[in-house]
Structure formats: structure tokens, C-alpha cells
């Protein structure tokens, strides 16, 4: 299967979010399948949050705590506010 672009919207977990429920991450990733795109996006945002916010050793940031809200084929941008 060929690599394709996917747009993935991920919600940050409550222990990372500045405003839980509204703190999301929109990613454009290349993957073979929607499931792979989801995993890549979760890994990317968790890595960003570890670097920017640090991680408590006793309660590390876990990729699976990032809820995937949307996966669509292609590159799509949020036009809110335009």
C-alpha cells in the first residue's frame, strides 16, 4: 500500500492540557493506513508535550492517553477564525 497524507485531530489528556476539552493538536502525517496515521499523530504530540512541558517520572505521558477525534484522508486545515 502506498503512503498517503492524512489529517488527524487529537485531544490532549487532562493532565497535559491547558484547557481540557479544547486543547487539541492537528497533524498532517504520511501513513499507509488511517490506523497508522492515528498512531503517528499520537506519538508526535506526546513527544512534543514531553519536550515542552516535561514529564513526571512517576506519571509519564502516554501516547494512548491522547484521544483521536478525527482521521481524514488528505491535508485539511482548520479554517475557523478566517
TORGU-692510 format. One record per residue: residue number from 1; x, y, z of N, C-alpha, C, O in turn; residue in one letter. Coordinates in Angstrom, 3 decimals. Atoms other than C-alpha are relative to their C-alpha. Layout:
TORGU-692510
num: NUM; n.c1: X; n.c2: Y; n.c3: Z; ca.c1: X; ca.c2: Y; ca.c3: Z; c.c1: X; c.c2: Y; c.c3: Z; o.c1: X; o.c2: Y; o.c3: Z; residuo: A $
...
This chain:
TORGU-692510
num: 1; n.c1: 0.840; n.c2: -1.180; n.c3: 0.000; ca.c1: 0.000; ca.c2: 0.000; ca.c3: 0.000; c.c1: 0.886; c.c2: 1.245; c.c3: 0.000; o.c1: 1.925; o.c2: 1.277; o.c3: 0.660; residuo: X $
num: 2; n.c1: -0.743; n.c2: -1.239; n.c3: 0.194; ca.c1: 1.222; ca.c2: 3.479; ca.c3: -0.918; c.c1: -0.205; c.c2: 0.981; c.c3: 1.158; o.c1: -1.272; o.c2: 1.018; o.c3: 1.772; residuo: X $
num: 3; n.c1: 0.131; n.c2: -1.035; n.c3: -1.023; ca.c1: 1.922; ca.c2: 6.289; ca.c3: 1.551; c.c1: -0.987; c.c2: 1.061; c.c3: -0.461; o.c1: -0.992; o.c2: 1.458; o.c3: -1.626; residuo: X $
num: 4; n.c1: 0.978; n.c2: -1.039; n.c3: 0.275; ca.c1: -0.876; ca.c2: 8.844; ca.c3: 1.742; c.c1: 0.068; c.c2: 1.032; c.c3: 1.117; o.c1: 0.539; o.c2: 0.746; o.c3: 2.218; residuo: X $
num: 5; n.c1: 0.126; n.c2: -1.008; n.c3: -1.049; ca.c1: -1.410; ca.c2: 12.083; ca.c3: 3.611; c.c1: -1.325; c.c2: -0.196; c.c3: 0.721; o.c1: -2.348; o.c2: -0.503; o.c3: 0.108; residuo: X $
num: 6; n.c1: 1.190; n.c2: 0.019; n.c3: -0.847; ca.c1: -3.883; ca.c2: 12.051; ca.c3: 6.489; c.c1: 0.047; c.c2: 1.225; c.c3: 0.914; o.c1: 1.122; o.c2: 1.676; o.c3: 1.311; residuo: X $
num: 7; n.c1: 0.137; n.c2: -1.047; n.c3: -1.002; ca.c1: -5.130; ca.c2: 14.841; ca.c3: 8.725; c.c1: -0.616; c.c2: -0.652; c.c3: 1.227; o.c1: -1.647; o.c2: -1.318; o.c3: 1.143; residuo: X $
num: 8; n.c1: 0.437; n.c2: 0.640; n.c3: -1.243; ca.c1: -5.532; ca.c2: 13.753; ca.c3: 12.341; c.c1: -0.181; c.c2: 1.075; c.c3: 1.070; o.c1: 0.708; o.c2: 1.896; o.c3: 1.292; residuo: X $
num: 9; n.c1: 0.281; n.c2: -0.916; n.c3: -1.105; ca.c1: -7.141; ca.c2: 15.733; ca.c3: 15.167; c.c1: 0.046; c.c2: -0.799; c.c3: 1.297; o.c1: -0.672; o.c2: -1.786; o.c3: 1.460; residuo: X $
num: 10; n.c1: -0.232; n.c2: 0.716; n.c3: -1.256; ca.c1: -6.010; ca.c2: 14.658; ca.c3: 18.638; c.c1: -0.312; c.c2: 0.926; c.c3: 1.178; o.c1: 0.054; o.c2: 2.101; o.c3: 1.166; residuo: X $
num: 11; n.c1: 0.274; n.c2: -0.758; n.c3: -1.228; ca.c1: -7.270; ca.c2: 15.805; ca.c3: 22.050; c.c1: 1.040; c.c2: -0.366; c.c3: 1.049; o.c1: 1.290; o.c2: -1.541; o.c3: 1.319; residuo: X $
num: 12; n.c1: -0.996; n.c2: 0.242; n.c3: -1.043; ca.c1: -4.635; ca.c2: 16.227; ca.c3: 24.724; c.c1: -0.699; c.c2: -0.486; c.c3: 1.275; o.c1: -1.823; o.c2: -0.073; o.c3: 1.559; residuo: X $
num: 13; n.c1: 0.600; n.c2: 0.478; n.c3: -1.258; ca.c1: -5.272; ca.c2: 14.383; ca.c3: 28.028; c.c1: -0.072; c.c2: 1.125; c.c3: 1.034; o.c1: 0.640; o.c2: 2.124; o.c3: 0.929; residuo: X $
num: 14; n.c1: 0.219; n.c2: -1.034; n.c3: -1.011; ca.c1: -6.419; ca.c2: 16.368; ca.c3: 31.059; c.c1: 1.270; c.c2: 0.374; c.c3: 0.756; o.c1: 1.426; o.c2: 1.529; o.c3: 1.152; residuo: X $
num: 15; n.c1: -1.208; n.c2: -0.301; n.c3: -0.768; ca.c1: -3.037; ca.c2: 16.100; ca.c3: 32.790; c.c1: 1.057; c.c2: 0.756; c.c3: -0.805; o.c1: 2.094; o.c2: 1.133; o.c3: -0.260; residuo: X $
num: 16; n.c1: -0.920; n.c2: -0.754; n.c3: 0.844; ca.c1: -1.312; ca.c2: 17.833; ca.c3: 29.855; c.c1: -0.641; c.c2: 1.301; c.c3: -0.486; o.c1: 0.040; o.c2: 2.314; o.c3: -0.644; residuo: X $
num: 17; n.c1: 0.711; n.c2: -1.114; n.c3: 0.633; ca.c1: -3.964; ca.c2: 20.212; ca.c3: 28.505; c.c1: -0.029; c.c2: 1.255; c.c3: 0.862; o.c1: -0.123; o.c2: 1.194; o.c3: 2.088; residuo: X $
num: 18; n.c1: 0.167; n.c2: -1.285; n.c3: -0.675; ca.c1: -4.074; ca.c2: 23.897; ca.c3: 29.359; c.c1: -1.479; c.c2: 0.277; c.c3: 0.219; o.c1: -1.864; o.c2: 0.869; o.c3: 1.227; residuo: X $
num: 19; n.c1: 1.443; n.c2: -0.190; n.c3: -0.069; ca.c1: -7.821; ca.c2: 23.934; ca.c3: 28.703; c.c1: -0.629; c.c2: -1.300; c.c3: -0.493; o.c1: -0.971; o.c2: -1.425; o.c3: -1.669; residuo: X $
num: 20; n.c1: 0.447; n.c2: 1.341; n.c3: 0.391; ca.c1: -9.048; ca.c2: 20.331; ca.c3: 28.720; c.c1: -1.326; c.c2: 0.041; c.c3: -0.755; o.c1: -2.266; o.c2: 0.738; o.c3: -0.376; residuo: X $
num: 21; n.c1: 1.171; n.c2: 0.045; n.c3: 0.866; ca.c1: -11.581; ca.c2: 19.567; ca.c3: 26.036; c.c1: 0.148; c.c2: 0.908; c.c3: -1.199; o.c1: -0.454; o.c2: 0.674; o.c3: -2.247; residuo: X $
num: 22; n.c1: -0.227; n.c2: -0.936; n.c3: 1.097; ca.c1: -10.401; ca.c2: 22.450; ca.c3: 23.899; c.c1: 1.447; c.c2: -0.021; c.c3: -0.484; o.c1: 1.762; o.c2: 0.575; o.c3: -1.513; residuo: X $
num: 23; n.c1: -1.416; n.c2: 0.046; n.c3: 0.356; ca.c1: -6.671; ca.c2: 21.713; ca.c3: 23.779; c.c1: 0.244; c.c2: -1.192; c.c3: -0.929; o.c1: 0.364; o.c2: -2.334; o.c3: -0.488; residuo: X $
num: 24; n.c1: -0.150; n.c2: 1.048; n.c3: 1.005; ca.c1: -6.209; ca.c2: 19.774; ca.c3: 20.550; c.c1: 1.260; c.c2: 0.224; c.c3: -0.827; o.c1: 1.893; o.c2: 1.277; o.c3: -0.748; residuo: X $
num: 25; n.c1: -1.173; n.c2: -0.028; n.c3: 0.866; ca.c1: -3.427; ca.c2: 19.029; ca.c3: 18.073; c.c1: -0.446; c.c2: -0.501; c.c3: -1.364; o.c1: -0.999; o.c2: -1.595; o.c3: -1.475; residuo: X $
num: 26; n.c1: 0.340; n.c2: 0.386; n.c3: 1.365; ca.c1: -3.974; ca.c2: 18.945; ca.c3: 14.296; c.c1: 1.286; c.c2: -0.364; c.c3: -0.717; o.c1: 2.208; o.c2: 0.448; o.c3: -0.807; residuo: X $
num: 27; n.c1: -1.217; n.c2: 0.492; n.c3: 0.644; ca.c1: -1.410; ca.c2: 16.867; ca.c3: 12.427; c.c1: -0.268; c.c2: -0.405; c.c3: -1.437; o.c1: -1.333; o.c2: -0.928; o.c3: -1.767; residuo: X $
num: 28; n.c1: -0.010; n.c2: 0.536; n.c3: 1.355; ca.c1: -0.678; ca.c2: 16.177; ca.c3: 8.785; c.c1: 1.123; c.c2: -1.025; c.c3: -0.027; o.c1: 2.290; o.c2: -0.678; o.c3: 0.151; residuo: X $
num: 29; n.c1: -1.000; n.c2: 1.067; n.c3: -0.021; ca.c1: 1.096; ca.c2: 12.833; ca.c3: 8.560; c.c1: -0.118; c.c2: -0.855; c.c3: -1.255; o.c1: -1.169; o.c2: -0.915; o.c3: -1.893; residuo: X $
num: 30; n.c1: 0.012; n.c2: 0.966; n.c3: 1.087; ca.c1: 2.060; ca.c2: 10.361; ca.c3: 5.885; c.c1: -0.013; c.c2: -1.394; c.c3: 0.599; o.c1: 0.779; o.c2: -1.710; o.c3: 1.486; residuo: X $
num: 31; n.c1: 0.143; n.c2: 1.358; n.c3: -0.524; ca.c1: 0.994; ca.c2: 6.779; ca.c3: 6.513; c.c1: -0.624; c.c2: -0.884; c.c3: -1.070; o.c1: -1.107; o.c2: -0.403; o.c3: -2.095; residuo: X $
num: 32; n.c1: 0.612; n.c2: 0.973; n.c3: 0.910; ca.c1: -0.222; ca.c2: 3.635; ca.c3: 4.791; c.c1: -1.486; c.c2: -0.184; c.c3: 0.268; o.c1: -2.265; o.c2: -0.437; o.c3: -0.650; residuo: X $
num: 33; n.c1: 1.388; n.c2: 0.241; n.c3: -0.396; ca.c1: -3.485; ca.c2: 3.342; ca.c3: 6.732; c.c1: -0.452; c.c2: 1.069; c.c3: 0.991; o.c1: 0.385; o.c2: 1.733; o.c3: 1.602; residuo: X $
num: 34; n.c1: 0.486; n.c2: -0.935; n.c3: -1.020; ca.c1: -5.730; ca.c2: 5.520; ca.c3: 8.911; c.c1: 0.483; c.c2: -0.360; c.c3: 1.416; o.c1: 0.812; o.c2: 0.527; o.c3: 2.203; residuo: X $
num: 35; n.c1: -0.457; n.c2: 0.439; n.c3: -1.332; ca.c1: -4.750; ca.c2: 3.445; ca.c3: 11.974; c.c1: 1.458; c.c2: 0.399; c.c3: 0.222; o.c1: 1.823; o.c2: 0.856; o.c3: 1.305; residuo: X $
num: 36; n.c1: -1.409; n.c2: -0.394; n.c3: -0.109; ca.c1: -1.052; ca.c2: 4.064; ca.c3: 11.276; c.c1: 0.113; c.c2: 1.523; c.c3: 0.156; o.c1: 0.942; o.c2: 2.000; o.c3: 0.930; residuo: X $
num: 37; n.c1: 0.000; n.c2: -1.461; n.c3: -0.105; ca.c1: -1.755; ca.c2: 7.807; ca.c3: 10.818; c.c1: -0.351; c.c2: 0.431; c.c3: 1.417; o.c1: 0.258; o.c2: 1.348; o.c3: 1.967; residuo: X $
num: 38; n.c1: 0.424; n.c2: -0.290; n.c3: -1.368; ca.c1: -3.510; ca.c2: 7.863; ca.c3: 14.181; c.c1: 1.162; c.c2: -0.206; c.c3: 0.968; o.c1: 1.425; o.c2: 0.650; o.c3: 1.813; residuo: X $
num: 39; n.c1: -1.122; n.c2: 0.319; n.c3: -0.895; ca.c1: -0.543; ca.c2: 6.229; ca.c3: 15.929; c.c1: 1.131; c.c2: 1.003; c.c3: -0.158; o.c1: 1.721; o.c2: 1.438; o.c3: 0.832; residuo: X $
num: 40; n.c1: -1.065; n.c2: -0.979; n.c3: 0.255; ca.c1: 1.959; ca.c2: 8.580; ca.c3: 14.277; c.c1: -0.349; c.c2: 1.335; c.c3: 0.647; o.c1: 0.494; o.c2: 1.948; o.c3: 1.301; residuo: X $
num: 41; n.c1: 0.421; n.c2: -1.281; n.c3: -0.580; ca.c1: -0.052; ca.c2: 11.649; ca.c3: 15.323; c.c1: 0.059; c.c2: -0.036; c.c3: 1.526; o.c1: 0.528; o.c2: 0.917; o.c3: 2.147; residuo: X $
num: 42; n.c1: -0.058; n.c2: 0.130; n.c3: -1.460; ca.c1: -0.403; ca.c2: 10.398; ca.c3: 18.916; c.c1: 1.453; c.c2: 0.036; c.c3: 0.491; o.c1: 1.759; o.c2: 0.697; o.c3: 1.483; residuo: X $
num: 43; n.c1: -1.415; n.c2: 0.004; n.c3: -0.382; ca.c1: 3.348; ca.c2: 9.726; ca.c3: 19.099; c.c1: 0.613; c.c2: 1.383; c.c3: -0.147; o.c1: 1.379; o.c2: 1.820; o.c3: 0.712; residuo: X $
num: 44; n.c1: -0.560; n.c2: -1.329; n.c3: 0.244; ca.c1: 4.185; ca.c2: 13.134; ca.c3: 17.613; c.c1: -0.400; c.c2: 0.993; c.c3: 1.083; o.c1: 0.454; o.c2: 1.693; o.c3: 1.627; residuo: X $
num: 45; n.c1: 0.450; n.c2: -0.977; n.c3: -0.989; ca.c1: 2.039; ca.c2: 15.171; ca.c3: 20.004; c.c1: 0.516; c.c2: -0.359; c.c3: 1.402; o.c1: 0.850; o.c2: 0.536; o.c3: 2.178; residuo: X $
num: 46; n.c1: -0.540; n.c2: 0.398; n.c3: -1.306; ca.c1: 3.164; ca.c2: 13.141; ca.c3: 23.039; c.c1: 1.468; c.c2: 0.399; c.c3: 0.112; o.c1: 1.913; o.c2: 0.852; o.c3: 1.167; residuo: X $
num: 47; n.c1: -1.416; n.c2: -0.391; n.c3: 0.002; ca.c1: 6.793; ca.c2: 13.763; ca.c3: 22.072; c.c1: 0.135; c.c2: 1.508; c.c3: 0.168; o.c1: 0.974; o.c2: 1.971; o.c3: 0.941; residuo: X $
num: 48; n.c1: -0.014; n.c2: -1.457; n.c3: -0.133; ca.c1: 6.128; ca.c2: 17.498; ca.c3: 21.660; c.c1: -0.303; c.c2: 0.407; c.c3: 1.435; o.c1: 0.385; o.c2: 1.260; o.c3: 1.997; residuo: X $
num: 49; n.c1: 0.384; n.c2: -0.351; n.c3: -1.368; ca.c1: 4.424; ca.c2: 17.656; ca.c3: 25.055; c.c1: 1.071; c.c2: -0.395; c.c3: 1.009; o.c1: 1.268; o.c2: 0.302; o.c3: 2.005; residuo: X $
num: 50; n.c1: -1.095; n.c2: 0.398; n.c3: -0.901; ca.c1: 7.281; ca.c2: 15.762; ca.c3: 26.722; c.c1: 1.120; c.c2: 1.039; c.c3: -0.054; o.c1: 1.680; o.c2: 1.404; o.c3: 0.980; residuo: X $
num: 51; n.c1: -1.089; n.c2: -0.969; n.c3: 0.174; ca.c1: 9.813; ca.c2: 18.240; ca.c3: 25.302; c.c1: -0.386; c.c2: 1.357; c.c3: 0.577; o.c1: 0.405; o.c2: 1.980; o.c3: 1.286; residuo: X $
num: 52; n.c1: 0.432; n.c2: -1.330; n.c3: -0.425; ca.c1: 7.781; ca.c2: 21.386; ca.c3: 26.002; c.c1: -0.371; c.c2: 0.074; c.c3: 1.477; o.c1: -0.081; o.c2: 1.069; o.c3: 2.142; residuo: X $
num: 53; n.c1: 0.503; n.c2: -0.083; n.c3: -1.366; ca.c1: 6.274; ca.c2: 20.504; ca.c3: 29.354; c.c1: 0.706; c.c2: -0.884; c.c3: 0.986; o.c1: 0.479; o.c2: -0.791; o.c3: 2.192; residuo: X $
num: 54; n.c1: -0.635; n.c2: 0.943; n.c3: -0.898; ca.c1: 8.472; ca.c2: 17.815; ca.c3: 30.732; c.c1: -0.968; c.c2: -1.117; c.c3: 0.344; o.c1: -2.134; o.c2: -1.084; o.c3: -0.049; residuo: X $
num: 55; n.c1: 0.839; n.c2: 1.131; n.c3: -0.374; ca.c1: 7.143; ca.c2: 14.604; ca.c3: 32.167; c.c1: 0.363; c.c2: -0.447; c.c3: 1.397; o.c1: 1.540; o.c2: -0.590; o.c3: 1.727; residuo: X $
num: 56; n.c1: -0.200; n.c2: 0.508; n.c3: -1.352; ca.c1: 6.705; ca.c2: 13.430; ca.c3: 35.726; c.c1: 0.409; c.c2: -1.463; c.c3: -0.104; o.c1: -0.280; o.c2: -2.261; o.c3: -0.739; residuo: X $
num: 57; n.c1: -0.517; n.c2: 1.367; n.c3: 0.078; ca.c1: 8.740; ca.c2: 10.254; ca.c3: 36.161; c.c1: -1.007; c.c2: -1.001; c.c3: 0.556; o.c1: -1.130; o.c2: -2.108; o.c3: 0.032; residuo: X $
num: 58; n.c1: 0.968; n.c2: 0.912; n.c3: -0.601; ca.c1: 6.043; ca.c2: 8.719; ca.c3: 38.373; c.c1: -1.274; c.c2: -0.145; c.c3: -0.849; o.c1: -1.985; o.c2: -1.144; o.c3: -0.745; residuo: X $
num: 59; n.c1: 1.202; n.c2: 0.022; n.c3: 0.828; ca.c1: 3.294; ca.c2: 9.546; ca.c3: 35.869; c.c1: 0.355; c.c2: 0.503; c.c3: -1.404; o.c1: -0.006; o.c2: 1.618; o.c3: -1.780; residuo: X $
num: 60; n.c1: -0.472; n.c2: -0.451; n.c3: 1.309; ca.c1: 4.825; ca.c2: 9.672; ca.c3: 32.389; c.c1: -1.150; c.c2: 0.200; c.c3: -0.997; o.c1: -2.216; o.c2: -0.402; o.c3: -0.876; residuo: X $
num: 61; n.c1: 0.962; n.c2: -0.239; n.c3: 1.073; ca.c1: 2.968; ca.c2: 10.969; ca.c3: 29.342; c.c1: -0.090; c.c2: -1.258; c.c3: -0.856; o.c1: 0.926; o.c2: -1.808; o.c3: -1.281; residuo: X $
num: 62; n.c1: 0.220; n.c2: 1.229; n.c3: 0.777; ca.c1: 1.432; ca.c2: 8.037; ca.c3: 27.465; c.c1: -0.754; c.c2: 0.339; c.c3: -1.289; o.c1: -1.764; o.c2: 1.042; o.c3: -1.254; residuo: X $
num: 63; n.c1: 0.616; n.c2: -0.272; n.c3: 1.292; ca.c1: 0.549; ca.c2: 8.154; ca.c3: 23.761; c.c1: -1.470; c.c2: -0.411; c.c3: -0.037; o.c1: -2.293; o.c2: 0.271; o.c3: -0.647; residuo: X $
num: 64; n.c1: 1.377; n.c2: 0.509; n.c3: 0.050; ca.c1: -2.624; ca.c2: 6.126; ca.c3: 24.321; c.c1: -0.987; c.c2: 0.882; c.c3: 0.763; o.c1: -2.198; o.c2: 0.707; o.c3: 0.632; residuo: X $
num: 65; n.c1: 0.873; n.c2: -0.927; n.c3: -0.716; ca.c1: -3.978; ca.c2: 8.886; ca.c3: 26.598; c.c1: -0.495; c.c2: 1.145; c.c3: -0.892; o.c1: -1.374; o.c2: 1.909; o.c3: -0.494; residuo: X $
num: 66; n.c1: 0.397; n.c2: -1.035; n.c3: 0.953; ca.c1: -4.311; ca.c2: 11.180; ca.c3: 23.566; c.c1: -1.137; c.c2: -0.544; c.c3: -0.854; o.c1: -0.939; o.c2: -1.455; o.c3: -1.659; residuo: X $
num: 67; n.c1: 1.189; n.c2: 0.486; n.c3: 0.708; ca.c1: -7.822; ca.c2: 10.712; ca.c3: 22.183; c.c1: -0.008; c.c2: 0.519; c.c3: -1.433; o.c1: 0.133; o.c2: 1.718; o.c3: -1.675; residuo: X $
num: 68; n.c1: 0.106; n.c2: -0.385; n.c3: 1.404; ca.c1: -8.101; ca.c2: 10.699; ca.c3: 18.409; c.c1: -1.457; c.c2: 0.348; c.c3: -0.284; o.c1: -2.351; o.c2: -0.478; o.c3: -0.105; residuo: X $
num: 69; n.c1: 1.343; n.c2: -0.490; n.c3: 0.259; ca.c1: -11.126; ca.c2: 12.770; ca.c3: 17.421; c.c1: -0.399; c.c2: -0.139; c.c3: -1.464; o.c1: -1.582; o.c2: -0.276; o.c3: -1.777; residuo: X $
num: 70; n.c1: 0.303; n.c2: -0.001; n.c3: 1.425; ca.c1: -10.836; ca.c2: 12.669; ca.c3: 13.630; c.c1: 1.209; c.c2: -0.457; c.c3: -0.791; o.c1: 2.337; o.c2: -0.059; o.c3: -0.498; residuo: X $
num: 71; n.c1: -1.025; n.c2: 0.380; n.c3: 0.971; ca.c1: -8.836; ca.c2: 10.994; ca.c3: 10.863; c.c1: -0.643; c.c2: 0.091; c.c3: -1.380; o.c1: -1.631; o.c2: -0.589; o.c3: -1.657; residuo: X $
num: 72; n.c1: 0.506; n.c2: -0.121; n.c3: 1.365; ca.c1: -9.419; ca.c2: 12.052; ca.c3: 7.254; c.c1: 1.167; c.c2: -0.093; c.c3: -0.974; o.c1: 2.283; o.c2: 0.333; o.c3: -0.676; residuo: X $
num: 73; n.c1: -1.014; n.c2: 0.144; n.c3: 1.034; ca.c1: -7.518; ca.c2: 11.257; ca.c3: 4.094; c.c1: 0.242; c.c2: 1.355; c.c3: -0.655; o.c1: -0.711; o.c2: 2.059; o.c3: -0.989; residuo: X $
num: 74; n.c1: -0.374; n.c2: -1.257; n.c3: 0.630; ca.c1: -5.649; ca.c2: 14.237; ca.c3: 2.624; c.c1: 0.431; c.c2: 1.027; c.c3: 1.030; o.c1: 0.320; o.c2: 0.809; o.c3: 2.236; residuo: X $
num: 75; n.c1: -0.411; n.c2: -1.107; n.c3: -0.866; ca.c1: -4.308; ca.c2: 17.502; ca.c3: 4.015; c.c1: -1.154; c.c2: 0.988; c.c3: 0.099; o.c1: -1.598; o.c2: 1.551; o.c3: -0.902; residuo: X $
num: 76; n.c1: 1.104; n.c2: -0.931; n.c3: -0.261; ca.c1: -7.038; ca.c2: 19.617; ca.c3: 5.588; c.c1: 0.420; c.c2: 0.949; c.c3: 1.108; o.c1: 1.108; o.c2: 0.556; o.c3: 2.050; residuo: X $
num: 77; n.c1: -0.336; n.c2: -1.005; n.c3: -1.015; ca.c1: -6.702; ca.c2: 22.828; ca.c3: 7.590; c.c1: -1.270; c.c2: 0.507; c.c3: 0.660; o.c1: -2.342; o.c2: 0.522; o.c3: 0.055; residuo: X $
num: 78; n.c1: 1.094; n.c2: -0.605; n.c3: -0.743; ca.c1: -8.926; ca.c2: 24.352; ca.c3: 10.239; c.c1: -0.160; c.c2: 1.437; c.c3: -0.487; o.c1: 0.783; o.c2: 2.224; o.c3: -0.406; residuo: X $
num: 79; n.c1: 0.249; n.c2: -1.337; n.c3: 0.534; ca.c1: -10.492; ca.c2: 27.470; ca.c3: 8.725; c.c1: -0.704; c.c2: 0.906; c.c3: 1.001; o.c1: -1.074; o.c2: 2.033; o.c3: 0.672; residuo: X $
num: 80; n.c1: 0.649; n.c2: -0.802; n.c3: -1.037; ca.c1: -12.028; ca.c2: 28.688; ca.c3: 11.981; c.c1: 0.798; c.c2: 1.280; c.c3: 0.205; o.c1: 2.025; o.c2: 1.249; o.c3: 0.305; residuo: X $
num: 81; n.c1: -0.657; n.c2: -1.270; n.c3: -0.258; ca.c1: -11.268; ca.c2: 32.345; ca.c3: 12.505; c.c1: 0.400; c.c2: 0.753; c.c3: -1.261; o.c1: 0.880; o.c2: 1.883; o.c3: -1.177; residuo: X $
num: 82; n.c1: -0.364; n.c2: -0.702; n.c3: 1.238; ca.c1: -10.694; ca.c2: 33.192; ca.c3: 8.841; c.c1: -1.140; c.c2: 0.846; c.c3: -0.482; o.c1: -1.022; o.c2: 1.512; o.c3: -1.511; residuo: X $
